[in-house]
């Protein structure tokens, strides 16, 4: 038995279940109980630990948006109550009752406590289940056994995809094509296998190796086919003779050809019909009466093969085996990468509590949160309930309040489990509470909704098919101050549109088409009447003021994207604009994603005529066939199109995919053309921009255009779980008709609700690889070859959830709800199967109904209060007359601010871009005859370049990747702020990194060279030291400093005049640098009172150490302008020391720059492979002024 919940007297201790029907003020009640917990209100019905603060009151809900809304509602309520206790506001009933329970002299204390709680709401423990579990694992890492450095990854689809591909490679690649033939007939690629594995991971026991099963199958198939091949020459004439003599039933001559193709081909079995017909039993049944059946061992062999293949269920074995292997692989990869998914948070906390034998973890959490309120509890699952029951069930001095409505449990596809709610109901017998008053809907609407479900109260399993475990109790209505009115007449709350013009059942397509247009006709008529002041919401009482109906007052509830498109098309034809809201549709499944795949492919391959034509023909770019034909005939125009795509590619490569897409939208006038389409122009444009943003984010971790294109293709073909970022965005916030999925509508309310497709339903897919269902005891079961009982159980669960969906849909309406009904048949049959949908179940308890029966049942329902039945509005030429002329735009405001100059971030490498190799203004070029003379003079002396000795550092591969590898090796050696060398550790490190970087076999050479390189004495300021002798070394020091109107030409001149003046070197481009200069210094170190900067260079200057003399290294530095790099790094060091050292002096504290040519380092040779650059103080001060935008220091 349930108790009516009174927020003032409700016990705040113990474990209690609150069932809050739709619209009964669940959030209001949570806020009221929160006030009492903060005040310590209730006496014996209060919380055992008296007054609590927000950081002690745990409130858990299931979405981030819900947590923010709940925080705001609670904070607002706390402030309201504090003002009332201070006498600054009038209290409502709840707050007045609280105030009455406290003496007047205690009101200031109550107000102060409520104010403090409101101020603490930013630290309130209002969480999603995932964020709370993550917090508990982090804060109680030792007690829970959780690692500190785990990274939360919300989307593990990439891990799943890679694990499936690894399974495919490791198990199938070693097999021959013949051995894989049976598996290839089931799955031709990893993506197909991944789709079927998605719901199985961690839920099935491992199976036998599918390759061995396939081999056994092949053996039996070959044996059977061999029998048929041997018997066929004599068997076929017998069958043909029997057919000619009309001695066989059911057998057709064409089936003989099929049989022969089978045993001569690769198929494991002929068609089911032929396999059954030509088995022993089938041939016996085919013989006409009085005729002896044809006998052959081939018939028995085929019948045996059919049975044996059923027993050797390859698909089941493959799915079981792959599921376990892939699940284990994902777990191992998550451990290797230190990742955890959203579900892992809940699972890990649940395991930690299960293993908490001494209750240390549980006690700490209960002490931290003496009370917990679980919102939307009907959407929980067994693991989540296990956590809260382990913490609070049957515990003293705590409180657990589970608030939800089992009638609104509609998220099974997300893992929500109605049976978990039922278990909690059983665990709290005697502590059930209900909210009895609906505050959302009008009195008429509440009465009509009550009547709809009350009619099923007498059914054996009740309205919601779980007897009294999910009871339906009619709620009272608080009512609204207005009522729905049309042409001066109040309208019924529940309106049944019964379309029975045809006595015959109609199929799904006709039903959706008819009801889409009927819905559009009615909405158009209502809106037109509303514009004329004849339709709207009138104040109660005589001559009540009318609030005209607006488009935003209307919601059309659908199940999926197909239904939404149908009704939106019908609305568009009437001139009514609408917007679609869904929490399930991925933007990657949209038509715009398919268009973008073609467009990006064309941009990535602008020289491919076919790719460009495909892109131009998309709906997004929108060239017609005539325009494409004209382009094909006009070579110049076609070349212009190709040039345009080349420019888009350049934009993509230099700016990114998002700017490129925006440039494309401008180039082809996409936005202007789409927005002119009333149907779904805004939707298309929103999807395009959404996709571009997602791709721009993804590009940060991908290498190049082709990688991004491959990523887009994978996302479009991925049917797995979608992240929140992929869900389609709202295309407009204008006042439009809302087309919304029932799932998305939960928690929302609309003045008028239309359910045009309420008779439509989706039967359980019994052909799926695995069928999930509940047995008679409510236990989770799955079947790979479902029998009729399993299928019936799954259908029953589907129907029960559909009834809950219907409840959610109807209770969204504030004033009226319209239901589209017709004699619908789903599938290939000719009978009406309305009894298999939710409303049909409520009408007749699932009994089969013909067209007349449906009409009678609907007429009976229409006899209930505030319910009417009528034919849907017929199609007509009426259109929506619109909202009139839009308000004129305000005048354009004058922009008076001075535009900011071009601002960008540059670096040393950025300054070198496009630098000129014309060394100075006086350089001359050799005349052609001089070049020829020089070549002839040197031809006799021409020799092949000397090759480096194998097994030395000089023979190590050249290029950027090897250079980065050597650089990283030195960075690794100085990771602790000082260079360290341990031969065993270095050898182990090299063996771990060389193979993965493509340098397997180089370990010994690198170990020997590296040991010597660390000991080479390096030339410093009037002294020398090896890297191992440095007391302080900081690798990869990052710097940023401002660059204000820096004349790069002047920078170049100052450096050239100060560092090795007179030496030839390339010139920098004379540009203006405005913004920031950034960089990473390979090594910053300190030695005997001076600070230095150093840079590692892997340049190959020659085959041995002799090539790395000072003159050669200086030439290389000038050629690549490394001396400029040394000066800029010294400037960065100067600014750092100037800000850190109190008595800084450049000439005393800075040693300069050191350039280490790694291949030239030779043990014991001072200065071998190293060159110093010492910028003078005057140059550094001049550059300091230059970058600050100040006048230069006078030289």
N, C-alpha and C positions, 0 to 999 in steps of 0.2 A: 504494500500500500504506500502511496506517495503522499507527502505532506505539502500543503500549499506554502510556498516560501514567503516569509515576511522578512524583509531585509534588516529589520530592527531586532528581531528576536532569533534569527537564524544562528545556530551554534557554530562558532568559529573554530572549534577543536574537533579532532577525530577525522574520519574519512567519510566524505559525503558526495553524493551524485546529484547534480542539479540538471533537470531536463527542461530546456528553454525552447519552447516551440517558436516558430518563425514570428518575428515582430513583437515578442513579449518583453523586450527591454533587457536583453542579456548584458550588454555593455554597461547600461545604467546600473544594473544590479551589482556587477563586479566593482564599479566605482563606489557604490554605497557600502559594500562590504570592506572595501579598502579604507574608507573613512573610519569605520568602526575599528579596524585593526590599528590604524594610526593613533586613535584616541584611547585604545584599550577598553572599548565599550563592551558592555554585555553582561557583566557580572558572571554568573554561572554559565551563561551562554557565550561569554567572551573567549578570547584565546587564552590558553593556559599560561602563556608567558606575558600576559598583559599587553601594554602598548608596544608597538613595533614601528620601525621607520622603513622608508622605501627600500633601503638596501637589504632589509631582512625579509621582505615580502616578495616571494617569487611569483611572477605571473608569466605563464608560457602560452604562446600562441604559435601559429604555423606559417605566417608570412611576415616579411619585413614591414610591409605597409601596415599590417594589422598591429604590429608592435608600436609603430609611431602613432597611429590613431589612438591606441589604448593609452599610451603615455599622455597624449594631449588631453584626452577625455578625463583621465584621473587627475592630472594637474589642474585642469579647469575646475573640476569638482572640489578639489582641496581649497582652491582660492575662493570659490563661492562659499563654501562652508566657513572658512576663516572670516570672511566679510560678514556673514550672518552672525557668527558668534561675537563679533565686535559691534553688532548693531548697525552695520553699514549697508545691509541689504535685507530684503524680505526672504525668509526661508520657504522652501517648498515643504511638502509633507515629510520627506525623509529627514531633512536637516532639522525641521521643527521638532520631530520626535527625538532626535539626538540631543537637541538643546534642552528639551524638557527633562531628560535623564541626568542632567548635570545642574547643580546649584548655580545660581546666577554669578556668584563670586568666583566660580571656577571657569567661567566663560573666557576670560582673558588668557588663562593657561591653555585652554583648548584651542583658541584662535592662534596662539603662538606656536603650538605644536603642529597645527595644520599648515601654517605658513612655512615652518621649517621643512615639513615634508614636501610641500610644493617646490621649495627651493632645491630640494635634493632629488627631484625627479630625473635630472640628467644622470644621476648615479643609480636610478631605480633599477631593480632586477626584473625588468620587463624584457623578455627575450623570445626569439624563436627557439624551437627545440634544438636546432643545430647549433646556434650561437651559445646557448646555455651549456650544452654538452662540451663544446670546445672550451668554454671558460672553465668548467669543472676539471677537465683533463689538464689544462694548463696550470690552474691554481693548486691542484692537488696531484701534481705529476708524480711525486714519490709514492703516494698511497695508491694511485691508479696504475702505476707502472707505465705511464705515457712518456714518450720522448719529448725533450724540450724543443727540438729543432725541426719538427714536422711542419711541412708546408701544406696548407689547405688548398686543394684543387677542386673547384666546383664542377668541372667538366672533365670526366675521365674517358670520354669517348675515344680519344687518340690512343690511350693505353689499350682499350678493348680492341680497337682495330689492329694495332700492331701485334697484340697477342694472338688474334685469329690468324693473321698473316704468318706469324711464326709457327703456329700449329700447322698451317697449310704447307709451309716450306719443309718443316722437319719431318712430317709424316707422309707427305704425298710426293715430294720431289724425288726421293730415292726410288720410287716405284716405277715400274714400266707402264706404258700407256695401256697395255692389255689388262694389267692388274687394276688399274684405276678406272677402267671403263664403267663398272657399276656405280662407283662413287661420283664420277663425272656426270652420270645421268641424273643424280640427285642434286648436285651442286657443281656448277661450272666455274665458279670463282669464289674467293674468300668472302666477298660482300654478301653473297646469298647465304652462306653458312652463318655469318655474323648476325644476320637478321633473325634467323631461327634460334640462335643461341641466346639472344638478348634477355629473354625472360627466364632462362634456365640456370644461369650461373649461380652456383652455390645451392641449388635446390634439388639436384638429382644425384644419385650415386653413380660412380664411374662405371663405364661399360667396357666390353672387350675391345681390343684393337680393331678398328673398322677394316683395316687392310686384310687382316686374317679372316674376318667375316666375309669380305668381298671375295677372297681367294676360295673359301669353301663354297660360296654361291656359284662362282665360276665353274668349279669342278662339277657341281651337280647340274648346272645348266648345260655344260658340254656333254656330260654323260647322257642327259635326256635328249639333246639334239642329235647325238650320234645314233641313238635308238631310232629316232624318227627318220634320219637319213637312210638307215638300213631298211626300215619297214616301208618307207614311202613308195618305192617302185611297185610293190604289190598291193599296198593299202589304198592308194588313191584310186586305182581302177575299181576296187570293190565299192568305195564310197560313191564314185560317179555312177556305177551301175545301179546302186540302191536309189540314188537320186533320180535316175532316169526311170526306174520302175516305181517311183513315188512310194518307197518303203521307209523313208526317213522324214520325221517332222523337224521343224526348226532349223535344219541344216541348209545352208545356201552354198551354191557353187563358188561364189566369190570368197567364201571363207577358206576354201581349200588353197587358193592362191596366197591368202594371208598366212596360213599355216606354213606354206613352203617358204615364203619370205622370212618368216620367223626363224625356222631352223637352219636357214642358209645365211642369216644375217647376224647382227650383234645384239639385238634386243633380248633381255632376259626372259620375257614372256610375251606371248601374243596378247591381244586385247582381252579384257576380262571376259567378254562374251564368248570369244573363241576358245579361251582356256577352259571355261566351264563346259562349253559344248563338247569339246573333244577329249574330255576326261572320261574315265570309265563310267561314272555315274551319268554324265551327260549323254553319252552315246547310247547307254541302255534306255534312258528316258526318250531318246529321239526315235527309237525303233517303233514303228506303228504296231498296233495290236495284231497279234498273230504272226509277226515277223521276228525271226531270231535276230538279236542285235549283232552287229559286227564286232568281232573280238580281235584285240591286238595288244601286244605288250606296250605299244607306243601310247595308247590311251592311258594305261596305268602309270606309265612314266611321267606323262604330263600332269596327271592328277597328283602324283607324289611330289613332283617338282613344285607345284603350286603350294602345297602344304609345307614343304621344306623351306621354301623362300619366306613364307609367313613366319615360320619358327626362327629362321635366321634373319631377323629383322635388321637389315643393314642400316636403315635410317635411324632407328632407335639406338643401335650400338654406336653409330657415329656421333649422334648428338650427346649421348651420355659421356662417351669418352672425351669428346672435344670440350664439353661443358666443364668437366672436372679439370682438364689440362689447362684450359684458358683461364679458369678461375684461379688456379694455383699460380699461373704465370703472372696474372695481374697483381696478386698479393706480393709475389717476389719482386716485381718491378716497383711497386709502391714502397716496399722496404728499401730497395736499392736507391731509389730517388728521394727517399724521405718525404713521400707524399701521403696524403690521406684524403679520401673523398668525404662528401657530406654524410653519407650513410655510415662511414667508418666512425665518425664522431659518436653517433648513438650506439653503434655496436660495441665500440671499445669501452664506453662508460658502462654499458650493461654488463660486459664481461668483468670489468673491474669490480662492480658491486657483487656479481655472482661469486667472485673469488675473495671477497672481503670477509673472511671467516671471523676475524676479530672485531669487525664492525668499525674499524678506525675510519675508513673513508665515509661510511654512512653516517657515523656520529658527527664528523666534521661538517658534512653537508647539511645535516639537520640542525646543527648549531648555527650554521651560517644562514639557513633559511628555515625558520621554525614553521612557516606556513607556505603552502604552494596552491596557486589557483591555475588550473589547466583549462584554457579557453579552447573552444572548438574540439572538445574531447572526442566527438564522434569520428574525427579524422585521424585518430591515433592508430598505432600498430602494436603488435605484441611486445616488441623490444622496448618501445617507449613506455608502455604501461608497466612492463617489468621493472624499469628503472624507478618509476614513481611508487609502485607498490612496494618495492624493496626498501625504499626510503621512508615511506609514511604509513603504509598499511599496518594497522594494529600497533602503532607506536604511540607512546605517551608524550604529552606536552608538545604535540605537533598538530598541524591541521592540513588536510588535503581536500580541496574542493575541485571536483571535475565537472565542468560546465559544458554542456553540448546538447545536441538534439539528434537522436538516432534517425529520425525521419528525414534528416538532411545529410546523411552519410552518402556522398555521391562521388567520392574521390578514390575509388578502388584502384583505378589505373595509376594512381600515385603511391599505392601501397597502403592506403587506409583500409582498416579491417573492421567491419561491423561486428564480427564475433569477439573482437577485443572489447568493444563497448559492452557487449552482452556479458562477458566475463566480469567486467568491472561492476555491472549491475548486480550480478550474483554475489560479488564480494561485499556489496554495501547494502544488503537487504535490511530494511528498516530505516535506512538513512537516505531515502529518495525524496527529492523535493522538486516541485514544479512551479513554473511561473504561469499564472492563469489568465493574464490579460494581454490582449494584442493592442499595441499602441500604433501600429503601422497603418492599418487599413480601416476603411469605413465599416460601420456596423453591418451594412448589407453585404459587403465583400467577405467579412469574417463569417457571417451566417452561411453564405453560399459555399465557401470553402469547407466549413464544418460539415455541411450536408453532403458534399461530394465524397468525403471519406467516411462519414458516419454510416452511409448505406452499406459499407462492407464490414461493419462491426459484427454482424451475425455470422460471417463466414468462418469456417473452422479454423483457418489460420489468420483471421483478422485482416485489416486493411493492408498491413505491411508485411504479411506472410510469415511472421514470427510469433504468432499468437499474442499473448500479453507481455512477451519479452520486449516488444516494441509496441507499447499501447498507443492508441489514439484517444486523446481526451479533448473534447471541444473546448475552445478557449472563449473567454468573454471578450467583448470589444470595448475599448475606450472610446472609439469613434473618432470621426474627424469633423471639422467645422463646416465642411462643404460636401456636396454630392454631385455625381456625374449627371449632366443634363444635356439633352439634345432636342432642339426645337421646342423648348419650354417643358418637356416631359422628362421626369427622372427615368434613368435607364437601369436595366437589370445589371446586377454585378457579374454574374456568370452567364455568358452568352454562347450558346451552342449553334454553330453553323452546320446544319446537316444537309449535305449534298447528296440527294437520292434521286436525281433526275433520271439516272439510268438504273434499271433494276439489276443490271449485271455489275459484278465487282470491277473496280478499276485498278490498274497497276500503279506502281509507285511513281513513275514519271508523270502520269496523268494527274495523279493526286497532288503532287508538288506543284505542277503547272497551274491546275485549277485553283488551289488554295493561295498560291502566290498572287494571282490576279484578284481573287476575292478580297484578300487582305489589302492589296494596293487600292482597290476600288473603295473599300470602307474608309481607309485612312484618308484618301483624297477627299471623300465626301465630308468626313468629320472636320478636316482642316479647313475646307472651304466654308463650312458652316461656322467654324470657329472664327474665321476672318470676318464673317458677317455678324458675329455676336450671337449666333444661335446654338453654339456648342461650347461647352466648357464646364466649369465647376462652380456651382451656385452655392452661396452661403445658405446654411440651413435656416428654415423659417420662411414666412411669407415674403415675397418680393425680395428674395435674397440677391445680393449683388453677384454678377456672373464674372468669373475669371476665365477669359477666352482660352480655348484649347490651343496649345503651341506644339510644334513638331517635337520639341524636346521633352514633352510630357509622355511620349509614346515609346514603347519598347517592343520589339518583335523578338521573341525568344526562339532560338533554333538549336539544332544538335551539332551541325557541322558547317563547313565552308560551302558545301554544295547547296544546302538549304538557304544559307545566307545569300549566295549569289543569285539564286532564283528569285527570292523576294525583293532583293535590291534592284534587279533588272526590271521587275514589274513596277516598282516604285519610280524608277527613273523614267519609264515610259509615261508615267503620269505627271512627271515634273516634280516629284517629291524627292528631296535630297536625303541621304541617309549616311550613317557611319557604322562600320563593323567593328565589334570588340570581341576578342577571343583571347583566352590564356593558353591555347594549345597550338594555334597555327604558327608554323615557322615561316619566316620570311624567305628562307631558302627553298620552300616548296611553292613559291609564287611564280606566276608567269614572268614577272620581271627578273627573277633569278635566272630563268632559262634564257631570257633575252641577254642578260649581262654576260652569261657564259659565252655566247656568240660574239658579243661586242668586244669583250676583253681578248678573246682569241684573235679577232681581227686586228685589234690595236697591237697585240704582241707580234703579229705576223703581217705587217702592213703591205708586204710585197706579194701576199697570197690573194689573188683575185677572188677565188671562191670564198675564202673566209670573209673578205670585205663585203662581197655581195650578200652573204648570209646575214651579216650584221646590219646592212642597210635595209634588209627586208623585214627586220624585227618590228614588232609593234612599237617598241620604244623609239626607234629612229623614224620608222613610219614611211619609208619611200614606197610608193605604189609600184605595181608591175609595169605600168607604162613608163614611170620615171626610171626604173631599172633598165628597161629596154632602150630608152633614149640614151642612158649612160653607156650602154654597151655599144651603141652606134657612134658615139662621140668620144673619140680617143682622148682629146684634150680635156674634156670634162671628167673623164674617168681618171686620168692622171692627177687632176686636181683633187679628186676624192682620195686617191692613194696618198697624195702629199698631206692631206688633212689628217689621215690616220697616222702618218709618220710624225706629224707634230704632236698628236695625242700621245704617241709612244714616248716622245721626248719629254712631254709633261709628266707622264707616269714615272719615267726614270729619274727625273730631277726633282719633282715635287711630291709624288706619291699618287696612289690610285684615286683617293678622294678628290683632290684638285683636278685630276684628269677627267673623272666622271662629270664634275661640274663644268669643265670646259666643253665636254661633249654635249651636255644639256643645252649650253648656250649656242654651240656651233650648229646644232640641228633644230633649234627652237623647240626642244622637247617639252619644257615646262609650259610654255604658252599653248602648245597644241594639246597637251594632256589636260590642262586646267579648263580648256574649252569643252571637254567631254563631260557631260553631266553624269554619265554612268559611274565610272570609277577612275576618273582622271586623277583626283587627289590621292586615291588609294595607290595608284601606280607610281606617282611621283614620290610619295612617302616611302614606298618599298624600295625604289631605286636609291634614294638618299640613305636609307637605313642600311642597305646592302653595302653601299660605298663606305659608310662609317665602319661596319664590321670588317670589311676587307682591309681598310687602312690600319685598323688595330692589329689584324692578323699579320699584315706585311712586316711588322716590326720584328717578328721572329722567323721570317721566311727569307729565302735567298733568291731574289729576282722575280721577274714577271711570270715565268713559267711555273715556278713553285706556287705562286699565288693563284694562278689559273687552276693548277691541280687541286689546290685547297678548296677552291670554289666548287669544282666538280665533285669532290668528295662530300662536301657539305650538302650539296643538292641531292646526292644519291643516298645520304645517310638517313635512315628511318628510325634511328634510335632516339634516346632521350634528348630533349632540347634544353639548352640553357635559357635563362631568363632574357639574356641579351638578344636571342634569336626570335622571340615572340613578336609577332606583328605589332607595330605601334599604331596608336590612334592617329588617323590621317587628318582629323579636323576637330577643333574644339568649338565649332559653331553650333548653333541651336538646331540640331538635326534629329531626325528619327533614329533611334538607336536599334541596330540589329546586333544582337548579342547572344552568345552561347549560354545555355542554361547554367553550365558550370561557372562561367565568368560572372553570371548575374547573382550568384549566391552572396548574400549580405547587402544587396542593393535593393532599391524599391523604385517603382515607376507608377505614375498615375493611371495609365492605361497599359495593359499587357496583352499582346496578341500571341497566341500559340497556333499558327496556321497549320502546323504539321504534327499535331499532337498524337495522331494515330500512327505515325511512322515509327518504326523501330528497327533495330539491327540485330538479327538473330546471332547467336553464338557461332563463330566460325568453327564448325566441327571438322573441317578439312585441314585445320592448322596442325603443324607437326606435333604439338603437345596441347592437351586440353587440361586446364586447371579448374578444379571444382572442389566443393565441400561434400564430405560424406554425411551420413545421417547424424553423426555425432558432432558435426561442425568442424571436423579436422581437415586441414589442407591436404588435397590429393592432386595427383596429376596422372594423366594417361597418355601414352604414345599411340595407342590404338583403342580409342574410347569406345566402350560399348553403349548400348542404349541407355542404361542406367546412369552412366557418367554424363552422357549428353543431356539427359533430362535434368540432372542435378545442376549442370552448368547453366541450362536455360532458366531454371528456377531462380538461380542467383541473379542472372541478367534481368529477369522480370522484376524481381524484388528491388533492384537498384533503379530500374525504370520508374517504378511507383514512387520511389523517393525523389527522383528527378521531377516527376510530375508535381509532387508536393512542393518542392522548391519553386518550380515555375509558377504555379498558381498563387503562391503566397508572396510573390514579388509585387502583386497589384495592390495599389492603394484604393482604387475606386471600381475598376471593372477589368474583366478578363474575357477574351474572345478565343474560342477553340474551333479550329477547322476540322470537320469530321466528314468522312465519306466511306463507302463500303470498299475498303482497301484490301488488296491481296498482295502479299509479299512472296516472291519466288515464282516458280513455274506452275504451281497449281492453279485451279480455277475457282477454288473456294475462298470466301472471305476468311481472313485469319486475324481479325481484329481482337479476338480473345487472347492473342499472344502479346498484346501491348498493354501498357499500364492502365489506360482508361478502360479498355475492354475487360481487364481483370476486375476492376472496381465495379463495373456494371453488372457482371454476371458470374463472378467468381471463377473466371477462366473457362466457362462453358462455351462450346462452339456456337456462333451466332450467324444466321443468314442475314440478308439485307433487311427483311421485315423485322427480325428479332432486334437488330440494332436500333431501328427506328422506334420500336416499342420501349426498349430500355431507355433511350434518350428522352422519350416523351415522359416516362416515369420520373426520370431525374429532373425534368423541367417543371414538375409539379412542386419541387422544393422551393422554399422562399427565395426570392431575388434571383431566380434562374429562369432563362427563357431559351426557346429553340426557334430557329428560323432558317430559311434558305440563305446561303451566302449571296452576297450582292453580285448581280450579273455583270458581265463585262459591258463596258460602255465607252463612249468617247470622252467622258469627263476627264479633265486634267486639273491639276492644282493651280489656282489662280495666282499663287506666289505671295511674297511678302511685300509687294510694292517696290518702289524705287529705293535703292539703298541711300542712306544718308550721305550727303556730299562730304568729300574728304576735306580736312582742314588745309589751309594754305601751307605751302612748303616753307619750312623754317630755314632761316639763313644760317649757314655754318660759319662762325666767326673765328674759330680757333685756327691757329697756324698748323698746317699739316706737319706731322713728324717726319724727320728725314729717314731715308732708308736705313734700317737697323738690322744687323745680322751678326752671326757668330762666326768668327774665323779662327784659323789656326795656322801654324807654321806651314803645313802642307797646303792650306788654302791660299797662302800668299804666293806659293810657287806655281800655282795654276797658270798655264799659258805664258810662262815667263819666256822672254826672248833670249835666243842664243847669239844675238848680235851684241858682242861684248861691250863696245863703247862707241861713241860717236865717230871715232877716228879709225875704226877697224875697216880694213879693206878686204875684198874677196879676190882670190886668185882668178886670173883670166883663164879661159879654156885651154889656151896653148901652154900656159904655165902648169896647169894640172896634168896635161898629157906628158909634158917633159918630166914632171916629178914622178909620174907613174912609170915611165920608161926607165928612169934612173934607178928606181927602187926594185924593178922587176927581177933583176939579177940577184938581189939580196933577199928576195921573198922566201921565207921559211914557214913551215907549218908551226902553229903555236905549240909550245911545250905543254905536255899534259901533266897534271899533278900526280904525285905518287899515290897509288892505291894504299889505303890503310892509314892515311893522314887526314887531318881536318881539311886540307885543301881539296881533297876529293869528295868531301861531303856535298850533297846536292845544293845547287844554287837556286835562288828565287825567294819570293816573299814568304812562303810557307816554311821552308827551312830556317829563314832568318827569324821568324816569329818563334819557332821551336827553340833556337839557341837563346833568344832573348828570355823566353819563359824559364829556361833552365837556370839562368843567373838570378831571375826574380825569385825562383823557388829556393835558391841557396841563401837568400837574404830575407826570408819571410819573417824572421823574428827580430829584424832590426840590426842584425849583424851577420856577416858571412860566416858560415860554418861548413866544415868539410868532414865527412865520415865516409870512407871508401865503400864500406858495405851498404850504407844507406844510399849513396849515390848510385851504386850498381843496381840496387833493387829498384830505385826510382826510374832509372833508364830502361830497365827491362819492362817496366809497367807502362811507360809512355811511348817508347820507340815504335812498337808494332802498330799501335792505334793511330800513329801519325805517319805511317808509311816508311819508317826508317829502321825496320827490322834488320838485324845484322850489323848495325852501326854502333851497338852498345859499347863494345870494347874500345873502339877508336875514340868515341866521345868521352868515355871514362878517363882514359889516359890524358887526352887533351885538356879536359876540364880540370883535372887535378893540377896540371901545370899552369893553366890560365889563372887560377885563383892565387898562384904564388908569384906571378910575374911582377917585379917591382915597377910601379907606375910613376911617371914624372909628375910631381906635385910642385907647389910653390917652394923653391929652394930646398926641396927634400924629396924623398921617395917612400912609397909604401905599397904593399900588395893589397888586394881586396880582403884577404884574410886578416890583415893587420888593422883594418879600419875599426875604430871603436863604436861607430854609429853609422848605420847605412839605412836609408829609407827608399825602397823601390817604388816606382810608379807614383810619384808625388804629383797630384793634380793641381793645376792652377787656372784661375780665371782673373782677368783684369779688364777694366774698361778701356775702350779705344774710342777717343772722341775726335772725329774728323782727322784721322791720321792720313797724311799724304804718304802713300807707300813708296812713291818715287823718292821722296826726301829720306824716308827710312833707309832705303837701299843705298842712297848716296852716303849717308852718315856711316853705315856699316862698312861700305867699300873703302872709305877714306881712312877708317880706323883699324880695320883688321886686314893685315897683309895688303897694304895699299900698293897699287900698281899692278897687282896680279889680275889676270883676265878671268872673268866669271860671267855667267848669264845675268841678264837684267830682269828685275821684277816688273810686272805690269804697273803703270802709274795710275793706280786706282785710289779712291778714298775709302778708308776703313772706318765705319761707324757702327759701334755695338760693343762686342766683347771679343777678347782673344783668349783662347783656351789651349790647354795642352797637358801632356803627361811627361814628366821628366823620368827617364829610365832609372836614374839613380841620383839621389841627393845624399852626400855624406859629409862627415866632419872628421878632421884630422889635425891634431896639434894646433888648435886655436883658429882654424879656418874652415869655412864651408865651401863645398864644391858641388857642381852639377856634372853628371856624366851621361853619356849616351852610347849604347852598344850599336856597332855597325857590323853587319855580316857581309859587306861587299867583298866580292872576289876580285882581288887586284893582281893575282898571279899564282903560279903553281907552287911556290914555296915561300919561306919567311923573307927571303931577300926582296920580294916584291912589296914589302910593307915597311919601307924606309920612310923617313919623315917627308921627303919631297913627293913621293908617290901618294902618301896619305893626304898631304895638303892639296895636291891636284884633285884627288877624288872629292875632298871636302868642298873645294871651290866649284867643281862641276855640279855638285848636288846642292850647293849653297848651305852646307852644314854649318859654316861659320855664322850665318844668320841665325840658325837654330840655337847655336851656343850663346849668342848675344841675347836672344829673347829669353832663353832659360835663365841666363844670368840676371836679366832684368826682373824676372819673376822671383828669383832668389833674393835679390836686393830688396824688393818690396816686402817679402815675407820677413826678412831679418830686420828691416826698418821698423816693422810693427811689433816685433817680438823682443828684440834686444834693447835694453834701456840706454846703453852707451854705444850704439852701433856706429861703426866706421867702415866704409866699403873697403878701403885699401888695407885695413888691418884684418877684417873679418872674412873677406871673400877671397878664395883662392883661384877662382875662374872655372873654366869648363874643361872637361877631359873627354876625348873621343877615343873609344876603345874599339879597334878593328879586330874582331874576335878571331878571325882566321890567322892573324899575324902574331898572336901572343905566343911567346916562346920562353920557357922557364929559364930564369937566371939572366935574361937579357933586358937590361934597363931601357925602358922606353920602346921596346920592340912591340909594334902593333898599337901604340898609344900616342896620341898627339894632344897637346894642351892648347887651349885658346883662352887668352886672358884679356877680356874687354877692359879698356881703361875706364877709370872713374868718370872722366869727362863724357865719354860716349854713353855710359849708363844714365847719367844725369840728364843728358840731352834727350835720350829716348824716354825717360820718365816724364819729362815735360811734354814731349811730342804726343805721347799717348794720353796725357791729361788734357790735351787741347790748349796748352799754355805756350807762351813764347819760349824759344829755345834758350838754354843757358849760354851766355856769351862765351865762345871759345877763347 
